[in-house]
Amino acid sequence: MSPLTATNKGTATREMILSRAYAIACRQGVEGLSIGDLATAAGMSKSGVFAHFGSREDLQIAVLDWAAGRFTEVAVRPALTRPRGLARLRGMMQGWFAWVRDNPEGCIMLSAAHEYDARPGVLRDRITDWFMQWHRQLGKAIGLCIDAGELAADTDRDLLAFELFAVTEGLHNARIYLPDRAAELADRALDRLLASYGERPTSTTH
């Protein structure tokens, strides 16, 4: 076996392990991840899993990073192909909404934020960093809407990004107690929120 073949096989195995770990974390929480459960799910020995991750914490961090990468590919990247302005901002939010709706357990990052809210450490820092980056990315998209004249010039970017987070958190929770209406309510809340900031769609957003 050539070194390249061995490297590709190792990468594929790691990807498979992370996929299984992500599924477990969605059901049981990131803190609920155990090497034993993961080894069983992956059809491997515990030592085989440890060969890819030196510790349980390393595994948990890797799962969060894997989830963040998947979120970017599934929810964010398609929106970035839309025209700058409201079309892109709406695409980003619709992608996030779909990420929550299409996962039975909702958004793993929102769930993890609650898990580690009172637990200082590397995992909490990783989750906090992801939220800060996503907040900044939404703020940049909001700024493009302002520049395009599609939102009021005095729009507070941080406040609107905060409110967009709140709507998505509402969807994440409402999928449990209002499963038949959660998606509709989130879409309506987004419409009302953007309208409150003087939304003025251009023909490029249709």
C-alpha positions in Angstrom: 0.0 0.0 0.0 1.4 3.4 -1.0 1.7 6.2 1.6 -0.9 8.1 -0.4 -3.4 5.2 -0.3 -2.8 4.8 3.5 -3.4 8.5 4.0 -6.6 8.5 2.0 -7.8 5.4 3.9 -7.0 7.1 7.2 -8.8 10.3 6.2 -11.9 8.3 5.1 -11.9 6.4 8.4 -11.7 9.6 10.4 -14.5 11.1 8.4 -16.6 8.0 9.1 -15.9 8.1 12.8 -16.8 11.8 13.0 -20.0 11.2 11.1 -21.0 8.5 13.6 -19.9 10.7 16.5 -22.0 13.6 15.2 -25.1 11.4 15.1 -24.5 10.4 18.7 -23.9 14.0 19.8 -27.1 15.1 18.1 -29.0 12.5 20.1 -27.2 12.5 23.4 -25.4 15.9 23.4 -21.7 16.5 23.0 -21.1 15.7 26.6 -22.9 12.3 26.0 -20.2 11.2 23.6 -18.3 8.2 24.8 -15.5 6.3 23.2 -17.3 3.0 23.9 -20.5 4.0 22.2 -18.7 5.5 19.3 -16.5 2.4 18.8 -19.7 0.3 18.7 -21.4 2.6 16.2 -18.3 2.7 14.0 -17.7 -1.0 14.2 -14.2 -0.5 15.6 -12.3 -1.2 18.8 -11.8 1.5 21.4 -8.1 1.5 20.6 -8.9 2.1 16.9 -10.9 5.2 17.8 -8.2 6.4 20.1 -5.7 6.1 17.2 -7.5 9.0 15.5 -8.4 11.0 18.7 -6.0 11.2 21.6 -8.7 11.8 24.2 -12.4 12.2 24.6 -12.1 16.0 24.7 -10.1 15.9 21.4 -13.0 13.9 19.9 -15.6 16.3 21.2 -13.7 19.3 19.7 -13.3 17.4 16.4 -17.1 16.8 16.3 -17.8 20.5 16.9 -15.4 21.5 14.2 -16.9 18.8 11.8 -20.4 20.1 12.5 -19.3 23.7 11.9 -17.8 22.7 8.6 -20.9 20.8 7.6 -23.0 23.8 8.5 -20.9 26.0 6.3 -21.3 23.6 3.3 -25.0 22.9 3.8 -26.4 26.2 5.1 -24.0 29.0 4.3 -22.2 28.3 1.0 -25.3 28.1 -1.2 -26.5 31.5 0.2 -23.2 33.1 -0.8 -23.9 32.5 -4.5 -26.9 34.9 -4.2 -26.6 38.6 -5.0 -25.2 40.7 -2.1 -27.9 42.2 0.0 -31.3 40.9 1.2 -31.2 38.0 -1.2 -28.0 36.7 0.5 -29.1 37.5 4.0 -32.4 35.7 3.6 -30.5 32.8 2.0 -28.3 32.6 5.0 -31.2 32.6 7.4 -33.2 30.1 5.3 -30.2 27.9 5.3 -29.9 28.1 9.1 -33.7 27.4 9.5 -33.4 24.4 7.2 -30.4 23.2 9.2 -32.6 23.2 12.3 -35.6 21.8 10.7 -33.9 19.0 8.8 -32.1 17.6 11.8 -34.5 15.8 14.2 -32.5 17.0 17.2 -32.2 20.6 15.9 -29.0 22.6 15.7 -26.2 20.9 17.5 -24.4 24.2 18.1 -27.4 25.7 19.8 -27.8 22.6 21.9 -24.1 22.6 22.8 -24.3 26.2 23.8 -26.8 25.3 26.5 -24.8 22.2 27.5 -21.6 24.2 28.2 -23.0 27.5 29.2 -21.9 27.1 32.8 -18.8 24.9 32.0 -15.7 27.1 31.3 -13.1 25.3 29.3 -11.9 24.5 25.8 -15.2 23.2 24.6 -17.1 26.3 25.7 -14.5 28.5 24.1 -14.8 26.6 20.8 -18.6 27.0 20.8 -18.3 30.7 21.8 -15.9 31.3 19.0 -18.2 29.7 16.4 -21.1 31.9 17.6 -19.0 35.0 17.5 -17.8 34.2 13.9 -21.4 33.5 12.8 -22.6 36.7 14.4 -19.9 38.7 12.5 -20.8 37.0 9.3 -24.4 37.9 9.7 -23.4 41.4 10.6 -21.4 41.7 7.4 -24.4 40.5 5.4 -26.5 43.0 7.1 -24.0 45.7 6.2 -24.3 44.8 2.6 -28.1 45.2 2.8 -27.6 48.7 4.3 -25.1 49.6 1.6 -27.5 48.5 -1.1 -30.3 50.6 0.4 -32.4 47.6 1.2 -32.3 48.2 4.9 -32.5 51.5 6.7 -29.2 53.4 7.0 -29.4 53.6 10.8 -29.8 49.8 11.2 -27.9 48.5 14.2 -26.0 45.5 12.8 -25.3 43.9 16.1 -28.9 44.3 17.2 -30.4 42.8 14.1 -27.9 39.9 14.2 -28.9 39.3 17.8 -32.5 39.2 16.8 -31.8 36.8 14.0 -30.2 34.5 16.5 -33.2 34.8 18.7 -35.6 33.8 15.9 -33.5 30.7 15.2 -33.3 29.8 18.8 -37.1 30.1 18.9 -37.4 27.7 15.9 -35.0 25.3 17.6 -37.2 25.2 20.7 -40.6 25.4 19.0 -39.9 22.4 16.8 -40.6 20.4 20.0 -43.7 22.0 21.3 -45.2 23.4 18.1 -43.9 21.0 15.5 -46.6 21.7 12.9 -46.1 25.5 13.0 -42.5 26.1 14.0 -41.2 26.6 10.5 -44.1 28.8 9.4 -43.7 31.0 12.5 -40.0 31.4 12.0 -40.5 32.5 8.4 -43.1 35.0 9.5 -40.9 36.3 12.3 -38.1 36.8 9.9 -40.4 38.8 7.5 -41.7 41.0 10.3 -38.2 41.6 11.7 -36.7 42.7 8.3 -39.8 44.8 7.7 -39.2 46.6 11.0 -35.8 47.7 9.7 -37.3 49.3 6.6 -36.8 46.3 4.3 -36.9 47.6 0.7 -36.3 44.6 -1.7 -34.9 45.3 -5.1 -35.7 43.3 -8.2 -32.6 41.2 -7.7 -34.0 39.6 -4.6 -36.9 38.0 -6.5 
